[in-house]
Amino acid sequence: MEKKGFVQLGGSLIDLRTIAKDARGMEDRLAEVIKADWAETYYKGFDVKLYPFAEAADIADWDQVLLDTYPPLYTDRQGICRDCSLGPCELEKGKGKCGLELESFQGKLGLRMACRGCLSQMMDSRELLNYAIKVFGGDKEVSLGPRHDITDHAVSIGVLTGLYVKNLDELDKALSYAEAQLNKLFLASYSGTGDTLEFEGMTFHAGSLLVLAMEAAELVKTGCFGLVSSDDHPLEEMNNWPAVSALGGLGNVERGKPVIAFLGDNFLSAWVAINYLKEKELTGQIEICGLGPVGHDILRFYDKCRIISTQVMAAKAIRTGFADVVVASNGCVPVDVLGEARRVESKVIWTSAQGIAGLKDRTEDSVDRIVKDLIDGAEGAWIRDAEKAGEIAVRVAKELKRKGDYLLSGEAVKKEAGKCKEDCDLCFNVCPNSLLLGRAIRKVKDEGLKALVEVEEGCTFCGKCEEVCPENIPLRDLIVATKAERAAKDKFVMRPGRGPIPRLETMAGAFGALWGNCPGFVVLMGCGGTKYQKDIGWIAHELTAEGCFVVTTGCGSGEVAQYYNEEEQKFIFDEFHCEYQPRNLLNCGACSASCYLRDIFFHYSRTGAHISHYANFAPTADLGSHDLGQITVMWGVPNERMFALATAFARGQDAVVVGPESAFEWKRFLLGNVYDRSKWRVWDANTGRSVETEPVPAHFLVPVETKEEAVTMAFNLMHRPFDPWDARHVKLDSYVRFHEENFGELPDDWQFYVRSHTDLPPKLKAKLLKELQDKYGWKVERLIIKKARHRNGELMTLDKFHHEYSTLQAPYFTRLARLLSKAAKQNLAKEGVEI
Amino acid sequence: MSVKLPQELAEYLKGKKNILLLTGSLCDEVDFDGKKLLNYAAEVSTKLNAPVAATANTPIGLKARGAKSVKKMWVAEVVNYMRYPWQDPVMEQKPEVLVFIGYPPTVASRLASAVEEAETVVLGSTYIEEATYSLPQSSSLCQWQQSLEQLIQSL
């Protein structure tokens, strides 16, 4: 029996005080993971330092390394700070009264945005967890399933807290930590006076906390409420599981049946309502629909749910009048649910802890009384009790009689459209998607409603056009009227979410990616509201068809699902299998399932280098993405949750490509400068030598303007310093080919990624070799590179080149000096080098 | 910062040496009764003899319209490079003026606000406060087209 605070690992007796920042209260938990999840050789070779319940400052050294390579670029700087009673301070003229500088203020505003982005998820996770503890008890075990063990269970929680979470009480402890951390960060986002990079590091931390909260929600959903998990299913059937069984779109909502639509994050009332339907054998009589993330949760326990829209686009969907009852809660973006529902006589049941204007709190009233009031004409009810809300939704939907025809007729649309003046396009100027709305409206008199189809697809329903229209045309009513004829054709099929991706599958996936099978790993998220609705599906298709692992979550999976391949005559989820393998397309579930996508890459540190993730963020993130280029594509309108999520992915070394609708609203990018060679260096962890590498990935948070740019940039950012030749040639192949096809020329940075002729894709080899010789001055004989031109201008042998450029002769490397091996540190100390 | 009439803007631009034109996604999407915004972008480039950082999907179309010295670039990268010693991604010297055409107003304002060590001009349909100069506010596509034509005639 070891003394408390000491752990025997093989022949080593580890004193927790020497390896953990403060292990008090965590001794047993850390001992458990050290014994089960550590390699003694790693402990002997490296200075391990754990940070249980990590503060932002505990991970700051890692954050600073990233931010040094990818310093933030701020747009639309705010110059006046009004955050305290000392102000306002005009920071463009100098420091504020608290010492804050203009650039730091921008970082502070970014932190504030990230904190706000965490809030709705944090609150939803808390409500879910509290309910689960109340119903099941704190000792209720939670697990993602039998295939998850200590090596990969709830990684995003473990990496920050050090906890191997096993039951609801422990989950409560983890979530409480996240809530307390978020409080601190929020406070800093108002009263902090640090420097820019400190704020940016805290912004990363907020993102990590968001993912933790998502993971907490997922553990409750799978552990307590029976949402399907890949862990419960035979591995050999994973290539087509879950089946493409879910129908989406307004055209798949059976006419004549009562419809309940669920909106927002909180799925408890849906869970109750559907169980009520099952118990009363009413499932065939009532349609259940999803608007926003909750729909994707519902699909994991009730695949008859119809996905109708994203959270962002919910207002437009409600205005079509398809839903009799809308059960709504807070989500990533607010929706004027009552205002929209009122127009079409839908009843609203609001279930969040905070109310909405216009609805009285009816939580304490009897179910019968509320049902009667809603049937008799009440617009809605605020019910902070999921059990009541679920039953009321079903009973009201069954009894309610609505007129059912709320869209403007073709004639009414023509009449309104006739008011539009030939010489006016003010709506174009204010439209966030720059839709040519005025031109479309003026075509209505000749072409009818079909003139508006294109703008309907690109309309975010923000209403800015109506605010500036001098003729007061109800433009959104005109736009949504096009749905009358088109709703029946609005149909698609999709896979419900599958939950987590265990380490077992990621390990198999890693081998599947070898031998040039796969350019990279892609996380695809989308909020809707894009100018071209089909873009995200096209992006998913191109990346999957090219051999990537593509995983979607949240509202984005519903958007992707609508992509129809005319050649194959298939919807996209029918076209591709869904194993974690190249050329597969997976759907993990609702927005909260995004945590699994962060976990995947943390698995690789454990798989490849036996780095245990518990309370060990920096080494886990450092190793995870050295050679397996995971990138994230985010597509859709601005959303603070997505911003926080983007920072979480960037902190774990995912490069994030953001569509135009979000990127420019976030007002900040993390961009590298490929021309500044001093920024592209790593440490050889075994020797301590500083090594120049390829400038990869070139950026961490980069905006693009079009879908073609998104895919091409994605292929570029998949490059990693440790890419072996087979990975490199497939990445180069995709990057160079897409660049040429879409833009008519070779990219200007591809040569940075070449170390030898074996890196070159076979189909392009002769052409690229000629470029290397003619344009970049390399020495090439036949199909062999004899000498390479270093970026310093010197023509050198390949052996020297590999020593001075790339990690070919530094196979284990790190970005962070703290993570060098003990031997390397000794070498440097002998040479008098301070790190 | 201020609005300039097309003729004034033309005079201003003619007085500058290192101009970089940036062409965004709207160049491919907006047309004025058959004539694309991309055509105007190509004409501006030709008249000014300015290289083009062709962002979005504009490089192929620009080259087809005879624009010279066109290079595919990424709009955020161009703005980012302005923060550092210039490394010849599209022209030898660091530009002293960046001219944006084909960017939605919000995007144009964000980009202009982030540019360091250069003046910015936005040839859009709305006034962009963050730009050094922009064309007058147009209430219609037709007005915008007229502004562009007047500008090109005066170059």
Chai-1 contact restraints between the chains, C-beta under 6 A:
chainA,res_idxA,chainB,res_idxB,connection_type,confidence,min_distance_angstrom,max_distance_angstrom,comment,restraint_id
A,L73,B,N80,contact,1.0,0.0,6.0,A-B,restraint_1
A,L73,B,A114,contact,1.0,0.0,6.0,A-B,restraint_2
A,T75,B,R110,contact,1.0,0.0,6.0,A-B,restraint_3
A,T75,B,S113,contact,1.0,0.0,6.0,A-B,restraint_4
A,T75,B,A114,contact,1.0,0.0,6.0,A-B,restraint_5
A,D76,B,R110,contact,1.0,0.0,6.0,A-B,restraint_6
A,D76,B,S113,contact,1.0,0.0,6.0,A-B,restraint_7
A,D423,B,S140,contact,1.0,0.0,6.0,A-B,restraint_8
A,C424,B,S140,contact,1.0,0.0,6.0,A-B,restraint_9
A,D425,B,S140,contact,1.0,0.0,6.0,A-B,restraint_10
A,D425,B,L141,contact,1.0,0.0,6.0,A-B,restraint_11
A,L426,B,S139,contact,1.0,0.0,6.0,A-B,restraint_12
A,N429,B,S125,contact,1.0,0.0,6.0,A-B,restraint_13
A,N429,B,T126,contact,1.0,0.0,6.0,A-B,restraint_14
A,S434,B,L26,contact,1.0,0.0,6.0,A-B,restraint_15
A,S434,B,P104,contact,1.0,0.0,6.0,A-B,restraint_16
A,F664,B,T106,contact,1.0,0.0,6.0,A-B,restraint_17
A,F664,B,V107,contact,1.0,0.0,6.0,A-B,restraint_18
A,F664,B,R110,contact,1.0,0.0,6.0,A-B,restraint_19
A,F669,B,A76,contact,1.0,0.0,6.0,A-B,restraint_20
A,L671,B,N80,contact,1.0,0.0,6.0,A-B,restraint_21
A,N673,B,Y84,contact,1.0,0.0,6.0,A-B,restraint_22
A,Y675,B,Q87,contact,1.0,0.0,6.0,A-B,restraint_23
A,V702,B,A76,contact,1.0,0.0,6.0,A-B,restraint_24
A,P703,B,A76,contact,1.0,0.0,6.0,A-B,restraint_25
A,E705,B,S25,contact,1.0,0.0,6.0,A-B,restraint_26
A,E705,B,A56,contact,1.0,0.0,6.0,A-B,restraint_27
A,T706,B,S25,contact,1.0,0.0,6.0,A-B,restraint_28
A,T706,B,A56,contact,1.0,0.0,6.0,A-B,restraint_29
A,T706,B,N57,contact,1.0,0.0,6.0,A-B,restraint_30
A,E708,B,N57,contact,1.0,0.0,6.0,A-B,restraint_31
A,F743,B,P59,contact,1.0,0.0,6.0,A-B,restraint_32
A,F743,B,K72,contact,1.0,0.0,6.0,A-B,restraint_33
A,G744,B,P59,contact,1.0,0.0,6.0,A-B,restraint_34
A,G744,B,I60,contact,1.0,0.0,6.0,A-B,restraint_35
A,E745,B,K72,contact,1.0,0.0,6.0,A-B,restraint_36
